[in-house]
Amino acid sequence: MRMIEDLFYGNICTCEKSLTRGSEYSHLLELTVKNEEKLYVLLSPQQKEDYEKVKDCITDVNNILEKEAFIDGFRLYQCCASEYT
């Protein structure tokens, strides 16, 4: 029950992520940044504006997916917890 209270009071921030150097995530993030920088210099001002809009949409989609994954995980926890009570 303490974990739920901590979550409720904001003592646990589920949006904070730690980045481990050398991890698959770290490697893909570095590769994404490198390729984005190479692409960005080739774009016209209008293309840069359009590209930023696409990135904003991707961020919004990722935020929705993260929220849904959290909800699914919480529901799974509830199902598992109810079996043992």
C-alpha positions in Angstrom: 0.0 0.0 0.0 2.9 2.3 0.6 3.9 2.3 -3.0 0.4 3.5 -4.1 0.5 6.2 -1.5 3.9 7.4 -2.8 2.5 7.4 -6.3 -0.5 9.4 -5.2 1.6 12.0 -3.3 4.0 12.4 -6.2 6.9 10.8 -4.5 7.3 8.4 -7.4 7.7 9.9 -10.8 6.9 7.3 -13.4 8.0 9.6 -16.3 11.7 9.8 -15.1 13.9 7.4 -16.9 17.5 6.5 -16.2 19.8 6.1 -19.1 22.5 3.4 -18.9 25.5 4.1 -21.1 26.0 1.3 -23.6 22.5 0.0 -23.4 20.4 -0.6 -26.5 18.2 2.4 -25.7 21.3 4.6 -25.3 22.7 3.4 -28.6 19.5 4.0 -30.5 19.1 7.4 -28.9 22.6 8.5 -30.0 21.9 7.1 -33.5 18.6 9.0 -33.7 20.2 12.3 -32.7 23.2 11.8 -35.1 20.9 11.0 -38.1 18.5 13.8 -37.2 21.3 16.4 -37.1 22.5 15.2 -40.5 19.0 15.4 -42.0 18.1 18.7 -40.4 20.9 20.7 -42.2 19.6 19.5 -45.6 16.1 20.8 -45.0 14.7 24.2 -46.2 13.1 26.4 -43.6 9.6 25.2 -44.6 10.7 21.6 -44.4 12.2 22.2 -41.0 8.9 23.6 -39.8 7.1 20.5 -41.2 9.6 18.2 -39.7 9.1 19.8 -36.2 5.4 19.3 -36.6 6.0 15.6 -37.3 8.3 15.3 -34.3 5.6 16.9 -32.1 3.0 14.4 -33.3 5.4 11.5 -32.7 5.9 12.8 -29.2 2.2 13.0 -28.6 1.7 9.4 -29.8 4.5 8.2 -27.6 3.0 10.0 -24.6 -0.3 8.2 -25.2 1.4 4.9 -25.6 3.3 5.4 -22.3 0.1 6.3 -20.5 -1.7 3.2 -21.9 1.3 0.9 -21.0 1.2 2.3 -17.4 -2.6 1.7 -17.2 -2.2 -1.8 -18.6 0.6 -2.6 -16.1 -1.5 -1.3 -13.2 -4.4 -3.4 -14.3 -2.2 -6.5 -14.6 -0.9 -5.7 -11.1 -4.5 -5.5 -9.8 -5.4 -8.8 -11.3 -2.3 -10.5 -9.9 -2.8 -8.9 -6.4 -6.5 -10.0 -6.3 -5.5 -13.6 -6.8 -3.4 -13.6 -3.7 -5.8 -11.8 -1.3 
